[in-house]
């Protein structure tokens, strides 16, 4: 019964509580900052994309934790199933043993009856159904030797039958004791089997909950990725309208912009709080490089809020461009800023810029003044 005792001990020592981890994941998931229903005021376009990407990374980490936990749950379920199967094999063997004991007991009881009948038949055949007395048996004997032989034979037959009966009764008692022990073991085994089934059902429930949470997280990641793509399309369309009919000229960046080689998208900030290789970072650097003061505007709005920031800071803003100005397009949800390199008499300006195509690249363009406003740093 070594395997059965081992399973019983494992069951007593088992303390698997993955549902506590799932509760922790649920709390963490609910605490995540959701931005899908709207955008944080004053947050730049790239910051919002980075926020969504960061959220996706966090969700992906939570999802990986759930995947790891699911693997653990599946391992526990597999182990429990193996124990249940092993226990069922033991139960089947004990059931067979019990049935064999019952068969042997029935055979022993039948043998007892047969031996008793045999004893009666022998006595009746030898002594006229048991009514002959010792004196009559002595008188019917030829001599004392024959009498002694008859007496000895009768005693031996009685002793043999009694010994056989005692042996069979002892065997029956042993078989009945074994039957009782097997029935006790079967009761314990079936009890443990019920407990294992209950644990397996609980692990399966937790696994189903885990898979449901994974599905929710996958949906959240997909929704965020879709929102990121939508944000990029929105502003790309707005910029395309700004450069309609003229387009942009993608040329090598010879301006000396110090972060031209960093990865894109980039979540590190320049000295003015702008993400590198964004239009705002480039124009802030151009203003600073020209020797003028560039305020720290990190975290206080998109490109289309630069003109408002400038007015609050007392920096002149109007519709008349000058070389060195920052041109602000308020088109689209996020807008776009450019550095004015030249002003032409035909109502156009020549600008340099970053990220006009939302690929983080440098370009130049000639655009109509149109509805642009200009910050005179």
C-alpha positions as CSV (number, residue, x, y, z in Angstrom):
1,X,0.0,0.0,0.0
2,X,3.0,2.3,-0.4
3,X,1.6,4.3,-3.3
4,X,-1.7,4.8,-1.6
5,X,0.1,6.1,1.6
6,X,2.3,8.4,-0.5
7,X,-0.7,9.9,-2.3
8,X,-2.5,10.4,1.0
9,X,0.6,12.2,2.5
10,X,0.9,14.4,-0.6
11,X,-2.7,15.3,-0.3
12,X,-2.3,16.3,3.3
13,X,0.8,18.4,2.5
14,X,-0.6,20.0,-0.7
15,X,-1.0,23.8,-0.3
16,X,-1.3,25.0,-3.9
17,X,-3.1,28.4,-3.9
18,X,-2.7,29.9,-7.4
19,X,-6.0,31.8,-7.0
20,X,-4.1,34.2,-4.7
21,X,-1.9,35.1,-7.6
22,X,-4.9,35.5,-9.9
23,X,-6.4,37.9,-7.4
24,X,-3.2,39.9,-7.4
25,X,-3.3,40.0,-11.2
26,X,-6.9,41.1,-11.2
27,X,-6.1,44.0,-8.8
28,X,-3.1,45.0,-10.8
29,X,-5.0,44.8,-14.1
30,X,-7.8,47.0,-12.6
31,X,-5.3,49.5,-11.4
32,X,-3.7,50.0,-14.8
33,X,-4.1,53.6,-16.1
34,X,-6.6,53.4,-18.9
35,X,-6.3,55.9,-21.7
36,X,-8.4,54.3,-24.4
37,X,-11.6,56.2,-23.7
38,X,-9.8,59.6,-24.0
39,X,-6.5,61.3,-23.9
40,X,-4.7,63.0,-21.0
41,X,-4.9,66.7,-21.4
42,X,-1.6,68.4,-22.2
43,X,0.1,65.1,-23.2
44,X,1.9,65.2,-26.5
45,X,1.1,62.9,-29.4
46,X,4.3,60.8,-29.0
47,X,3.8,60.8,-25.2
48,X,0.3,59.3,-25.7
49,X,1.7,56.7,-28.1
50,X,4.5,55.9,-25.5
51,X,1.9,55.7,-22.8
52,X,-0.1,53.2,-24.8
53,X,3.1,51.2,-25.7
54,X,4.1,51.3,-22.0
55,X,0.7,50.1,-21.0
56,X,0.9,47.3,-23.6
57,X,4.3,46.3,-22.2
58,X,2.8,46.2,-18.7
59,X,-0.2,44.2,-19.9
60,X,2.0,41.9,-21.8
61,X,4.0,41.3,-18.6
62,X,0.8,40.6,-16.7
63,X,-0.3,38.2,-19.5
64,X,3.1,36.4,-19.4
65,X,2.6,36.0,-15.6
66,X,-0.8,34.5,-16.4
67,X,0.7,32.2,-19.0
68,X,3.3,31.0,-16.5
69,X,0.6,30.5,-13.9
70,X,-1.5,28.6,-16.4
71,X,1.4,26.3,-17.1
72,X,1.7,25.8,-13.3
73,X,-2.0,25.1,-13.0
74,X,-1.9,22.6,-15.9
75,X,1.0,20.8,-14.2
76,X,-0.9,20.6,-10.9
77,X,-4.0,19.3,-12.8
78,X,-1.8,16.7,-14.6
79,X,-0.3,15.6,-11.3
80,X,-3.7,15.4,-9.6
81,X,-5.0,13.4,-12.6
82,X,-2.0,11.0,-12.4
83,X,-2.7,10.5,-8.7
84,X,-6.4,9.9,-9.3
85,X,-5.5,7.4,-12.0
86,X,-3.0,5.6,-9.8
87,X,-5.5,5.6,-6.9
88,X,-8.2,4.2,-9.2
89,X,-5.9,1.4,-10.2
90,X,-5.3,0.6,-6.5
91,X,-9.1,0.8,-5.9
92,X,-9.7,-1.6,-8.8
93,X,-7.0,-4.0,-7.4
94,X,-8.6,-3.9,-3.9
95,X,-12.0,-4.4,-5.3
96,X,-10.8,-7.5,-7.1
97,X,-9.1,-8.6,-3.9
98,X,-12.3,-8.0,-2.0
99,X,-14.3,-10.0,-4.5
100,X,-11.7,-12.8,-4.4
101,X,-11.9,-12.9,-0.5
102,X,-15.7,-13.1,-0.8
103,X,-15.3,-16.0,-3.2
104,X,-12.9,-17.8,-0.8
105,X,-15.2,-17.2,2.2
106,X,-18.1,-18.7,0.2
107,X,-16.0,-21.7,-0.7
108,X,-14.8,-22.1,2.9
109,X,-18.4,-22.0,4.2
110,X,-19.4,-24.6,1.5
111,X,-16.4,-26.8,2.6
112,X,-17.5,-26.6,6.2
113,X,-20.9,-27.8,5.3
114,X,-19.5,-30.6,3.2
115,X,-17.1,-31.8,6.0
116,X,-19.9,-31.8,8.5
117,X,-22.1,-33.9,6.2
118,X,-19.1,-36.3,5.5
119,X,-18.6,-36.8,9.3
120,X,-22.2,-37.6,9.8
121,X,-22.3,-40.1,6.9
122,X,-19.1,-41.9,8.1
123,X,-20.4,-42.2,11.6
124,X,-23.8,-43.5,10.4
125,X,-22.2,-46.0,8.0
126,X,-19.9,-47.4,10.6
127,X,-22.1,-47.4,13.7
128,X,-25.6,-47.8,12.3
129,X,-26.5,-44.1,12.3
130,X,-24.7,-43.5,15.6
131,X,-27.0,-45.7,17.8
132,X,-24.5,-48.5,18.5
133,X,-23.0,-48.4,22.1
134,X,-19.5,-49.2,23.1
135,X,-20.7,-52.5,24.8
136,X,-22.5,-53.5,21.6
137,X,-19.5,-52.7,19.5
138,X,-17.3,-54.8,21.9
139,X,-19.7,-57.7,21.7
140,X,-19.8,-57.6,17.9
141,X,-16.0,-57.7,17.7
142,X,-14.2,-61.0,17.2
143,X,-11.6,-60.0,19.7
144,X,-10.3,-57.1,21.7
145,X,-7.9,-56.2,19.0
146,X,-10.7,-55.7,16.5
147,X,-12.6,-53.6,19.0
148,X,-9.6,-51.4,19.6
149,X,-9.1,-51.0,15.9
150,X,-12.7,-49.9,15.5
151,X,-12.5,-47.5,18.4
152,X,-9.2,-46.1,17.2
153,X,-10.6,-45.6,13.6
154,X,-13.7,-43.8,14.9
155,X,-11.5,-41.5,17.0
156,X,-9.2,-40.8,14.1
157,X,-12.1,-40.0,11.8
158,X,-13.6,-37.7,14.3
159,X,-10.3,-36.0,15.0
160,X,-9.6,-35.6,11.3
161,X,-13.0,-34.0,10.6
162,X,-12.6,-31.8,13.6
163,X,-9.2,-30.6,12.5
164,X,-10.5,-29.9,9.0
165,X,-13.4,-28.0,10.4
166,X,-11.1,-26.0,12.7
167,X,-8.8,-25.2,9.8
168,X,-11.6,-24.1,7.6
169,X,-13.2,-21.9,10.3
170,X,-9.8,-20.3,11.0
171,X,-9.4,-19.6,7.3
172,X,-12.8,-18.1,7.2
173,X,-12.0,-15.9,10.1
174,X,-8.8,-14.7,8.4
175,X,-10.6,-14.1,5.2
176,X,-13.3,-12.1,7.0
177,X,-10.6,-10.0,8.8
178,X,-8.9,-9.3,5.5
179,X,-12.2,-8.4,3.9
180,X,-12.9,-5.8,6.7
181,X,-9.3,-4.4,6.2
182,X,-9.8,-4.1,2.5
183,X,-13.2,-2.4,2.9
184,X,-11.6,0.2,5.3
185,X,-8.8,0.8,2.7
186,X,-11.4,1.2,0.0
187,X,-13.3,3.7,2.1
188,X,-10.1,5.8,2.6
189,X,-9.1,5.5,-1.0
190,X,-12.5,6.7,-2.3
191,X,-12.5,9.6,0.2
192,X,-9.1,10.7,-1.1
193,X,-10.3,10.2,-4.6
194,X,-13.2,12.6,-4.0
195,X,-10.7,15.1,-2.5
196,X,-8.4,14.8,-5.5
197,X,-11.4,15.3,-7.8
198,X,-12.4,18.4,-5.9
199,X,-8.9,19.8,-6.1
200,X,-8.7,19.0,-9.8
201,X,-12.1,20.8,-10.4
202,X,-10.8,23.8,-8.5
203,X,-7.6,23.9,-10.5
204,X,-9.6,23.6,-13.7
205,X,-11.8,26.5,-12.6
206,X,-8.8,28.7,-11.9
207,X,-7.3,27.7,-15.2
208,X,-10.5,28.8,-17.0
209,X,-10.4,32.1,-15.0
210,X,-6.7,32.5,-16.0
211,X,-7.5,31.9,-19.7
212,X,-10.4,34.4,-19.5
213,X,-8.0,37.1,-18.1
214,X,-5.5,36.3,-20.8
215,X,-8.2,36.9,-23.4
216,X,-9.1,40.2,-21.8
217,X,-5.5,41.3,-21.7
218,X,-5.0,40.3,-25.4
219,X,-8.1,42.4,-26.2
220,X,-6.6,45.3,-24.3
221,X,-3.3,45.0,-26.1
222,X,-5.1,44.8,-29.5
223,X,-7.2,47.9,-28.7
224,X,-4.2,49.9,-27.6
225,X,-2.3,48.9,-30.8
226,X,-5.3,49.9,-32.9
227,X,-5.4,53.2,-31.1
228,X,-1.7,53.8,-31.7
229,X,-2.2,53.2,-35.4
230,X,-5.2,55.5,-35.5
231,X,-3.3,58.3,-33.7
232,X,-0.5,58.0,-36.3
233,X,-3.0,58.0,-39.2
234,X,-4.8,61.1,-37.8
235,X,-1.7,63.3,-37.6
236,X,-0.1,61.9,-40.8
237,X,-3.3,62.9,-42.7
238,X,-3.2,66.4,-41.1
239,X,0.4,66.9,-42.1
240,X,-0.3,65.6,-45.6
241,X,-3.0,68.3,-46.0
242,X,-0.5,70.9,-44.8
243,X,2.0,70.0,-47.5
244,X,-0.6,69.2,-50.2
245,X,0.6,70.2,-53.7
246,X,4.2,70.8,-52.6
247,X,5.2,67.8,-50.5
248,X,8.3,67.5,-48.4
249,X,11.9,67.1,-49.4
250,X,13.7,64.3,-47.6
251,X,17.3,65.4,-47.4
252,X,20.2,64.4,-45.1
253,X,20.2,66.2,-41.8
254,X,23.2,68.6,-41.9
255,X,21.9,70.8,-39.2
256,X,23.9,69.2,-36.4
257,X,20.8,68.2,-34.5
258,X,22.5,66.1,-31.7
259,X,19.9,63.3,-31.5
260,X,19.5,62.5,-35.2
261,X,21.0,59.0,-34.6
262,X,19.0,57.9,-31.6
263,X,16.4,55.1,-32.0
264,X,12.8,56.0,-33.0
265,X,10.4,56.1,-31.4
266,X,12.4,57.4,-28.5
267,X,11.1,57.9,-24.9
268,X,14.1,59.9,-23.7
269,X,13.7,63.7,-23.4
270,X,15.9,66.5,-24.6
271,X,16.8,69.5,-22.3
272,X,13.4,71.1,-22.9
273,X,11.4,68.0,-22.0
274,X,10.6,67.0,-25.6
275,X,11.0,63.4,-27.0
276,X,13.9,63.2,-29.3
277,X,13.4,63.2,-33.1
278,X,10.0,64.8,-32.7
279,X,9.1,68.1,-34.4
280,X,9.0,69.9,-31.0
281,X,12.4,68.6,-30.0
282,X,14.0,69.8,-33.3
283,X,12.5,73.2,-33.2
284,X,13.3,73.7,-29.5
285,X,16.9,72.8,-30.3
286,X,17.0,75.2,-33.3
287,X,15.8,78.1,-31.2
288,X,18.4,77.3,-28.5
289,X,21.2,76.9,-31.1
290,X,20.4,80.3,-32.5
291,X,21.3,81.8,-29.1
292,X,17.7,82.6,-28.0
293,X,15.9,81.4,-24.9
294,X,13.8,78.3,-25.3
295,X,11.5,77.6,-22.3
296,X,11.1,74.2,-20.8
297,X,7.8,73.1,-22.2
298,X,8.0,69.4,-21.6
299,X,4.6,67.9,-20.6
300,X,2.6,71.0,-21.2
301,X,0.9,70.2,-24.5
302,X,1.1,69.0,-28.1
303,X,2.7,71.0,-30.9
304,X,-0.6,72.8,-31.6
305,X,-0.4,74.2,-28.0
306,X,3.0,75.9,-28.5
307,X,1.4,79.2,-29.6
308,X,-0.7,79.2,-26.4
309,X,2.3,78.4,-24.3
310,X,4.2,81.2,-25.9
311,X,1.4,83.8,-25.3
312,X,1.3,82.7,-21.6
313,X,5.1,83.2,-21.5
314,X,4.9,86.7,-23.0
315,X,6.5,85.6,-26.3
316,X,5.0,87.4,-29.4
317,X,2.8,85.3,-31.7
318,X,1.1,86.4,-34.9
319,X,0.5,85.5,-38.5
320,X,3.6,87.2,-40.0
321,X,6.5,84.9,-40.5
322,X,10.2,85.9,-40.0
323,X,13.3,83.8,-40.5
324,X,14.0,82.0,-37.2
325,X,10.4,81.8,-36.2
326,X,8.7,78.6,-35.2
327,X,5.7,78.0,-37.5
328,X,2.8,76.3,-35.7
329,X,0.1,74.3,-37.5
330,X,-3.0,73.8,-35.4
331,X,-4.4,71.2,-37.9
332,X,-5.2,67.8,-36.5
333,X,-5.5,66.7,-32.9
334,X,-1.8,67.2,-32.2
335,X,-0.6,69.8,-34.7
336,X,2.9,70.3,-36.0
337,X,5.8,72.8,-35.6
338,X,8.5,73.7,-38.1
339,X,11.5,76.0,-38.1
340,X,11.3,78.9,-40.6
341,X,14.4,79.0,-42.8
342,X,13.2,81.5,-45.4
343,X,10.2,83.7,-46.2
344,X,9.1,84.3,-49.8
345,X,7.1,87.1,-51.4
346,X,4.6,84.7,-52.9
347,X,3.0,83.8,-49.5
348,X,5.1,80.8,-48.9
349,X,7.9,79.9,-46.4
350,X,10.7,77.4,-46.5
351,X,10.9,75.2,-43.4
352,X,13.0,72.5,-41.8
353,X,11.5,69.9,-39.6
354,X,11.5,66.5,-38.0
355,X,8.8,63.8,-38.0
356,X,6.5,65.3,-40.6
357,X,5.8,61.8,-41.9
358,X,5.7,60.3,-38.4
359,X,8.8,58.3,-39.1
360,X,11.2,60.4,-37.1
361,X,13.1,61.7,-40.1
362,X,14.4,65.1,-41.1
363,X,12.9,66.9,-44.1
364,X,12.4,70.3,-45.6
365,X,9.4,71.8,-47.4
366,X,8.0,75.0,-49.0
367,X,4.5,75.6,-47.7
368,X,1.8,78.3,-47.9
369,X,1.5,80.6,-44.9
370,X,-2.2,79.8,-44.9
371,X,-3.5,79.5,-41.3
372,X,-0.1,79.0,-39.8
373,X,0.9,81.1,-36.8
374,X,4.4,82.1,-35.9
375,X,6.2,82.3,-32.5
376,X,8.8,85.1,-32.5
377,X,11.4,83.8,-29.9
